[in-house]
Amino acid sequence: MRNWPLRWKVALYSASLAVAATLGGAVTTWFVMRHAEIAAFDRRLTTDAEEFFRDVEHFEGSRTNNRPVFNEIFVPLSLRKHLIEVTDANGTVLYRSPRLRQPFPRDGVREFHNHRIDGQTIRVAEFSQNGLTLRAGDDLKEINQIGRDIFLAMLGAIPTVLLITLLGSTWVASKAIAPVEEIRRAAKRITAQRLDQRLPVPSTNDEIAGLIEVLNMTFERLQRSFEQSARFSANASHHLKTPIAILRADVEEVLADGQCSESIQKRAEELLHRIHHLSSVVENLLLLSRADAGRLELSKAKFELGDVLDGVLDDALTLAEPLDLKVEADIPRHLLLRADRTFIAIIAQNLVENAIKYNTPGGRIRVEARSLNGEMEMTIGNTGAGIPQDRSRQLFERFYRVRGDERVRGHGLGLSIARELARAHGGDVELVRSDSSWTEMRVHLPRGV
């Protein structure tokens, strides 16, 4: 249920609450109705007893030798349907209901109470007047049956209550979360290239509107921070290009000078190598800053992917030779793609270079490409130690290196650039698999042809 849509969660919770409320109502109603019916039973029996004593009192010649005279005709018809027993002052039984097979208990309790008689629970009370004692009562079958009928009726209503609550709650929840759904759709449109977008604030002036205002302020602060960061990266990279170019020219001039000693030549070569490395970092930062600012211009044209990958694989064979790596390829011919050829080459080159750098001596690399459902899918796999699962989420972060091994050259931008360039084309780069024997990256790109 954790992954259910919110409207279904609300509907389920509401339905569960409604069922619980119905059960609670059924139990409460049963107790209230039962108490009311028992109270009514007590009142009726009391009224019948009073009528009985009135008839005895008002009967002409009701006393002989100061003793009350009793006749069966004094028992009202309403009393005869119950269990009754009439005794005189000496306790002699003057009348007993035919249904009463054993006498009422002589417990001295006059108020209505329940007592077991002949295996049945009888509600009984005792009334005395003018030397006569009337004990009357009956079982509560009718009252119990009424209670059962009420309880079963309410239980039978539960499916209806459940259905109505589910449908109603789903409708209410849909209405309630409609603003949240609008926020989700609007927020989805806010990307690094569209940070100027804001969420529409409804005129309801409620909690949702307050939340949207807070989010919009957050997006505004995020936009300012992002723009400052992008400007700094772009400006720093741009201003570094000129001094790096001058430095490289000076070092190349030293290398071209035949009068320099061998040690100076060697140091100049090392310095030039580091300058090329620094220049590569600057170029990559410029590329990322343009992508962040949404100013990455794509020069799309139709070309065959195999031609691009052939060039990348030629370079891979040269890089793989010192490690004795086996390079395999499965690239069909006539796999046409409409995209920026240079950027696609950078994507493939970065992924292949990673597969070589993080491989093991004597291992292998495999590059595959195919067309699938209007998309171009390219996979680059390699043997190696694999990527720890707890680090795979940071794999595409800038300057992040899974293993900070100084023996593996790089600056942690290759995968970030590959993903940004793929996304600029409407595609993506993802880690498909990584274990102790094999690591595989996959590129999705729309063919556009």
C-alpha angles and dihedrals in degrees: 000000000000091000097043120118113267093244091058092048090052091047093049094046091047092048091049090050091048092051091048090048091049092051091046090048091049092052093044092047090049092054094043094046092045091051091047093048092048090048090050090048090052091049093050093049091047091050091049090050091051090050089051093054092045091055091050093046096048096044110114109246091016091153130056118182088350091302122118116251114226128196128176090237089071090071107095118231089242089060096046092067087062131062110269139167127190122199134174128232091279092053094252111152109241097174137004129180113254089233092057105089096178131031125266115263116266095221096137093236108136100179122084111279140150122260135174111244123170092344094308132104106241126188106220141173135182126230125185131188137150093359095309125109121203119195111189136172147123143200120275099234095127093046092047090048091052089051092049092048092051093047094047091047091055092045089051089054092059096087089051092046090047094050095045091046093049093050094041094045092049090052093045092046091050090053092044096050095039090099089049090052089051089051090051093051093045093046090050089062091057107093136156087271093047105040090136090073117104135196116255111251112221120224093235094099091213136125092286091055090049091051092051092051090052091048092049091052089049091050090049092053090045091051093051092048093046093048091049091050093047092048092049092049093047095044094045092048092046094049091047093056095072099049090043090052091049091047091050092049091051092050091047088051090054090051090050092052106097093195093068117105122251093252091053090048090052093049090047090054091051090047091050090051090053090047090054089050091050091046090053091053091050092049091049092049091050090051092050093046090054089049091050092050092047091242097117104131116207119206097202121196137154115262141148113264092211091065091056094045092048090061092046091049092050089058090044092056090055093048093043096051097081090053093045090237122170113227116206127184137187106183118151120217123246093033097152122198132180107212144099102303095203094051093046089053090051090051093051094042094051093050094045092048089052090050089054098043095050096041129105124244110271092019129123143240126210127196120190133176133183144157115249128174094336092314134103112232120194124181128192117192134178143176117246146106093304131225118289110245094234090058100044092089091060093046095107097042116118117261090005116135120189091214119025091214110154089203088068107072119219144092104235099255103102098087092041091054093045092053094045092050092046092049090048085062092048094260137096146219121231141175107246101178140354126173138135093289108032141023121191132187123192130204122202118196131167108243093219093199 
